[in-house]
Amino acid sequence: MVALLVGLIFTAAGLFAVLPMDWALQWGPEVIQFLKGGLPVLAFFIGFLAMVIGIADIKDRIEARKEEAEEAAQTQE
């Protein structure tokens, strides 16, 4: 319940900041400028994280194949 109330308050504050009305803060252009500058950085970090996860996945698969080969060698003996 508290999370819902906090979410509503922050949503209202965000709308108040960017609405193009006389009674609002009218930060719309600044928000757009922030998003234009922040999206390339965010894309870089997401891409880097995806590469790290991909490399870790490949290493895990190689390790699993080694373990399966060891188990197969032990069962044949």
QUIQUI-V918795 format. One record per pair of residues at least 24 apart in sequence whose C-alpha atoms are under 8 Angstrom apart, sorted by the first residue. I is the first residue (numbers start at 0). GAP is how many residues later the second one is. If there is no record, write none. Layout:
BEGIN
i = <I;I>
gap = <GAP;GAP>
END
This chain:
BEGIN
none
END
